[in-house]
């Protein structure tokens, strides 16, 4: 059984791979989602990442489909106490933004869909600079005080706003962000590495990166001359057109061969080794896609291999 690791300074202990719930209710129906969730839990996985807006972009959906499926699964399996649930606020069609009223109403709606009385980790999904950090933190602190949320976190936020939020929490003795969900992977390093990483590190925040596999590019299935039938193909395929993308694929292939593992596993292991990172997020549409993701928990890359990947991705 893979050992769990602490999520930053919190009392939450999580599996070293967070399972992304963005596909639930989109490319995976409820039965397929249950199969993925069962396989993840059977492997010792306990960290689920979703958002109230997943998957409002699908024709006929209203948002909240992923949370509803996860809630149905938790109820069917009776395992709520074994699972760390992370969800997000600001993008649901009916709960847009981060005003205090929106945050509190959206949290109640998420709790209903998830069928639980508390959210373990509650993210602001996309920061809204027009709303003062004092209002956002104040509303989140009320949710923590009410026992509806255990810990708060941020995603898609500037270094300046993150620091202002942390400073306000410290000054007023309110709940403070404990985790950050940045867009971060081998071929997308610019958003996180730099000022945002510095603020997170200084504040003791755990990073839980999304797009850990660059929309599937780092699985190695996207190659010159091959067509991949996936809603994400356009986003992933763009990396093939860059020298950096091709360099990274070559390094992933060689290191994966040396460990008899998959490129996806190596890419996630590099990410898991980076400063502040607690657990990368990756999603699976089928249970068959999970083994390459779960293997990150056991793979240990050498310093030379990590250096090679970092250089290839420079």
C-alpha positions as CSV (number, residue, x, y, z in Angstrom):
1,X,0.0,0.0,0.0
2,X,1.4,3.4,-1.0
3,X,2.0,5.7,1.9
4,X,0.0,8.9,2.0
5,X,1.8,12.2,2.3
6,X,0.8,15.3,4.2
7,X,-0.9,18.1,2.3
8,X,1.4,21.0,3.2
9,X,0.8,22.1,6.8
10,X,-2.7,20.6,7.1
11,X,-4.0,17.5,8.9
12,X,-4.9,16.0,5.5
13,X,-2.9,13.0,4.3
14,X,-3.3,12.4,0.5
15,X,-2.3,9.8,-2.1
16,X,0.6,11.2,-4.3
17,X,-1.8,11.4,-7.3
18,X,-5.0,13.4,-7.1
19,X,-7.7,12.0,-9.4
20,X,-9.2,14.7,-11.6
21,X,-13.0,14.7,-11.8
22,X,-13.3,16.9,-14.8
23,X,-14.2,13.9,-17.1
24,X,-17.0,12.7,-14.9
25,X,-20.3,13.6,-16.6
26,X,-18.3,14.6,-19.7
27,X,-16.3,11.9,-21.5
28,X,-17.2,9.3,-18.7
29,X,-20.8,8.6,-17.8
30,X,-21.7,7.6,-14.3
31,X,-21.0,3.9,-14.7
32,X,-17.6,4.6,-16.3
33,X,-16.9,7.1,-13.6
34,X,-17.7,4.6,-10.8
35,X,-15.3,2.1,-12.4
36,X,-12.5,4.6,-12.4
37,X,-13.3,5.7,-8.9
38,X,-13.4,2.1,-7.7
39,X,-10.1,1.3,-9.3
40,X,-8.4,4.4,-7.9
41,X,-9.7,3.6,-4.4
42,X,-8.6,0.0,-4.6
43,X,-5.1,1.2,-5.4
44,X,-5.1,3.3,-2.2
45,X,-6.1,6.5,-3.8
46,X,-8.0,8.9,-1.6
47,X,-7.7,12.4,-3.1
48,X,-10.5,13.5,-5.5
49,X,-10.4,16.9,-7.3
50,X,-13.5,18.4,-8.9
51,X,-15.3,21.7,-9.3
52,X,-18.9,23.0,-9.1
53,X,-18.7,24.0,-12.8
54,X,-17.7,20.5,-14.1
55,X,-19.0,19.9,-16.8
56,X,-21.2,22.9,-17.7
57,X,-19.5,23.1,-21.1
58,X,-21.2,20.0,-22.3
59,X,-24.4,20.5,-24.3
60,X,-27.3,19.6,-22.0
61,X,-25.3,19.9,-18.8
62,X,-25.9,22.6,-16.2
63,X,-22.7,22.3,-14.1
64,X,-22.3,20.1,-11.0
65,X,-22.5,16.8,-12.9
66,X,-19.0,15.7,-11.6
67,X,-19.9,16.5,-8.0
68,X,-23.2,14.7,-8.3
69,X,-21.5,11.5,-9.7
70,X,-18.8,11.7,-6.9
71,X,-21.6,12.2,-4.3
72,X,-23.5,9.2,-5.7
73,X,-20.3,7.1,-5.6
74,X,-19.6,8.1,-2.0
75,X,-23.1,7.2,-1.0
76,X,-23.0,3.9,-2.8
77,X,-19.7,2.9,-1.3
78,X,-20.2,4.4,2.2
79,X,-16.6,5.6,2.2
80,X,-16.8,9.4,2.8
81,X,-14.5,9.3,5.8
82,X,-11.8,7.6,3.6
83,X,-11.7,10.2,0.9
84,X,-10.3,13.8,0.7
85,X,-12.7,15.9,-1.4
86,X,-11.4,19.0,-3.1
87,X,-13.9,21.2,-5.1
88,X,-13.9,24.8,-6.4
89,X,-16.1,27.9,-6.6
90,X,-16.5,30.8,-9.1
91,X,-17.3,29.2,-12.4
92,X,-20.7,27.5,-12.0
93,X,-23.2,29.1,-14.4
94,X,-25.5,29.9,-11.4
95,X,-22.8,30.9,-9.0
96,X,-20.4,33.1,-11.0
97,X,-17.7,35.0,-9.2
98,X,-16.4,35.3,-5.7
99,X,-18.6,37.7,-3.8
100,X,-19.3,36.6,-0.3
101,X,-22.9,35.7,-1.1
102,X,-21.9,33.7,-4.1
103,X,-19.2,31.8,-2.3
104,X,-21.6,30.8,0.5
105,X,-24.4,29.8,-1.8
106,X,-22.1,27.8,-4.1
107,X,-20.6,25.9,-1.2
108,X,-24.1,24.9,0.0
109,X,-24.9,23.7,-3.5
110,X,-21.7,21.7,-3.7
111,X,-22.4,20.1,-0.3
112,X,-25.8,19.0,-1.5
113,X,-24.5,17.5,-4.7
114,X,-21.6,15.7,-2.9
115,X,-24.0,14.5,-0.3
116,X,-21.7,15.5,2.5
117,X,-21.6,17.9,5.4
118,X,-18.1,19.2,4.7
119,X,-15.6,19.9,1.9
120,X,-12.0,19.0,2.8
121,X,-10.3,21.5,0.5
122,X,-12.2,24.4,-1.1
123,X,-10.6,26.3,-3.9
124,X,-11.3,29.7,-5.4
125,X,-11.3,28.4,-9.0
126,X,-10.4,31.6,-10.8
127,X,-9.5,34.7,-8.9
128,X,-11.7,37.7,-9.4
129,X,-9.5,40.8,-8.9
130,X,-12.6,43.1,-8.8
131,X,-13.5,41.5,-5.5
132,X,-11.4,42.6,-2.5
133,X,-9.3,39.7,-1.0
134,X,-10.9,40.8,2.4
135,X,-14.3,39.8,1.1
136,X,-13.2,36.5,-0.3
137,X,-11.2,35.4,2.7
138,X,-13.9,36.6,5.1
139,X,-16.5,34.4,3.3
140,X,-14.2,31.4,3.2
141,X,-13.4,31.9,6.9
142,X,-17.1,31.8,7.7
143,X,-17.4,28.5,5.9
144,X,-14.5,27.1,7.9
145,X,-16.0,28.4,11.2
146,X,-19.3,26.8,10.3
147,X,-17.6,23.4,9.8
148,X,-18.7,23.3,6.1
149,X,-15.1,23.5,4.8
150,X,-11.9,22.2,6.5
151,X,-9.2,24.0,4.5
152,X,-9.2,26.7,1.9
153,X,-7.0,27.0,-1.3
154,X,-6.6,29.0,-4.4
155,X,-6.2,28.3,-8.2
156,X,-5.5,30.6,-11.1
157,X,-4.4,33.5,-9.0
158,X,-1.6,36.1,-9.4
159,X,1.4,36.1,-7.0
160,X,0.3,39.6,-5.8
161,X,-3.3,38.5,-5.0
162,X,-2.1,35.3,-3.3
163,X,0.3,37.2,-1.1
164,X,-2.3,39.8,-0.3
165,X,-4.7,37.0,0.7
166,X,-2.1,35.3,2.9
167,X,-1.1,38.6,4.5
168,X,-4.8,39.5,5.3
169,X,-5.4,36.1,6.8
170,X,-2.3,36.4,9.0
171,X,-3.2,39.9,10.1
172,X,-6.8,39.2,11.0
173,X,-6.3,35.6,12.3
174,X,-8.6,34.2,9.7
175,X,-8.5,30.9,7.7
176,X,-5.6,31.0,5.3
177,X,-4.9,29.3,2.0
178,X,-3.0,26.1,2.5
179,X,-2.7,24.9,-1.1
180,X,-2.4,26.2,-4.6
181,X,-3.6,24.6,-7.8
182,X,-1.4,26.0,-10.6
183,X,-1.3,25.1,-14.3
184,X,2.1,23.3,-14.3
185,X,3.7,20.4,-16.2
186,X,6.9,19.6,-18.1
187,X,5.9,21.7,-21.1
188,X,4.1,24.5,-19.2
189,X,6.4,25.8,-16.6
190,X,6.1,29.5,-17.0
191,X,2.9,30.1,-15.1
192,X,4.1,28.6,-11.9
193,X,7.9,28.8,-11.8
194,X,8.9,32.2,-10.6
195,X,7.0,34.7,-8.4
196,X,4.0,32.4,-7.8
197,X,6.2,29.5,-6.7
198,X,8.1,31.9,-4.5
199,X,4.9,33.1,-2.7
200,X,3.7,29.5,-2.3
201,X,7.0,28.3,-0.9
202,X,7.3,31.2,1.5
203,X,3.7,30.7,2.7
204,X,4.2,26.9,3.2
205,X,1.5,26.1,0.6
206,X,1.2,22.7,-1.1
207,X,1.0,22.8,-4.9
208,X,-1.5,20.4,-6.5
209,X,-0.9,21.1,-10.3
210,X,-3.6,20.7,-12.9
211,X,-2.9,19.7,-16.5
212,X,-0.1,17.5,-15.1
213,X,0.0,15.6,-18.4
214,X,-0.5,18.7,-20.7
215,X,-4.0,17.6,-21.7
216,X,-2.6,14.1,-22.6
217,X,0.5,15.2,-24.6
218,X,2.8,13.8,-21.9
219,X,1.3,10.4,-22.1
220,X,3.2,9.9,-25.4
221,X,0.2,9.0,-27.4
222,X,0.5,12.2,-29.5
223,X,3.2,11.6,-32.2
224,X,4.0,13.2,-35.5
225,X,1.7,11.8,-38.2
226,X,-0.7,10.2,-35.7
227,X,-4.3,11.2,-35.1
228,X,-5.8,10.9,-31.6
229,X,-9.6,10.7,-31.2
230,X,-10.0,12.9,-28.1
231,X,-11.8,16.1,-27.2
232,X,-8.4,17.4,-26.0
233,X,-6.4,16.5,-29.2
234,X,-6.1,20.1,-30.4
235,X,-4.7,21.3,-27.1
236,X,-2.3,18.5,-26.6
237,X,-1.2,18.3,-30.2
238,X,0.1,21.9,-30.2
239,X,3.2,20.8,-28.2
240,X,4.3,18.5,-31.0
241,X,4.9,21.6,-33.1
242,X,7.5,23.0,-30.6
243,X,11.2,22.0,-30.3
244,X,10.7,21.8,-26.5
245,X,7.8,19.4,-26.9
246,X,9.8,17.1,-29.1
247,X,12.8,17.2,-26.8
248,X,10.6,16.3,-23.8
249,X,9.0,13.4,-25.6
250,X,12.5,12.0,-26.5
251,X,13.7,12.3,-22.9
252,X,10.4,10.7,-21.5
253,X,10.7,7.8,-23.9
254,X,14.3,7.0,-22.9
255,X,13.7,7.3,-19.2
256,X,10.5,5.3,-19.3
257,X,12.3,2.5,-21.2
258,X,15.0,2.5,-18.6
259,X,12.4,1.9,-15.8
260,X,10.1,-0.3,-17.9
261,X,7.3,2.2,-17.3
262,X,5.2,4.7,-19.3
263,X,6.0,8.2,-20.4
264,X,3.0,9.5,-18.4
265,X,4.4,8.0,-15.2
266,X,7.8,9.6,-15.8
267,X,6.2,13.0,-16.5
268,X,4.1,12.9,-13.3
269,X,7.2,11.7,-11.3
270,X,9.1,14.7,-12.5
271,X,6.2,17.0,-11.4
272,X,5.9,15.3,-8.0
273,X,9.6,15.9,-7.4
274,X,9.3,19.7,-7.9
275,X,9.5,22.1,-5.0
276,X,6.1,22.5,-3.1
277,X,4.3,19.9,-5.2
278,X,2.3,17.5,-3.0
279,X,0.3,15.6,-5.6
280,X,-0.2,16.2,-9.3
281,X,-3.7,15.9,-10.7
282,X,-4.5,13.6,-13.6
283,X,-7.8,12.3,-14.9
284,X,-8.8,9.0,-16.4
285,X,-11.8,8.3,-18.7
286,X,-11.5,4.5,-18.2
287,X,-10.0,2.3,-15.5
288,X,-7.6,1.0,-18.1
289,X,-5.9,4.4,-18.2
290,X,-5.3,4.4,-14.4
291,X,-2.2,2.1,-14.0
292,X,0.2,4.5,-15.7
293,X,-1.0,7.3,-13.5
294,X,-1.0,5.4,-10.2
295,X,2.5,4.1,-10.9
296,X,3.8,7.6,-10.0
297,X,3.5,6.6,-6.4
298,X,6.2,4.0,-6.7
299,X,8.6,5.5,-9.4
300,X,11.8,7.1,-8.1
301,X,13.8,8.9,-10.7
302,X,17.5,9.5,-10.3
303,X,18.9,13.0,-9.9
304,X,20.5,12.6,-13.4
305,X,17.1,11.7,-14.9
306,X,15.3,14.6,-13.2
307,X,18.0,17.0,-14.4
308,X,17.7,15.6,-18.0
309,X,13.9,16.2,-18.0
310,X,14.3,19.7,-16.5
311,X,16.9,20.6,-19.1
312,X,14.7,19.2,-22.0
313,X,11.8,21.2,-20.7
314,X,13.8,24.5,-20.4
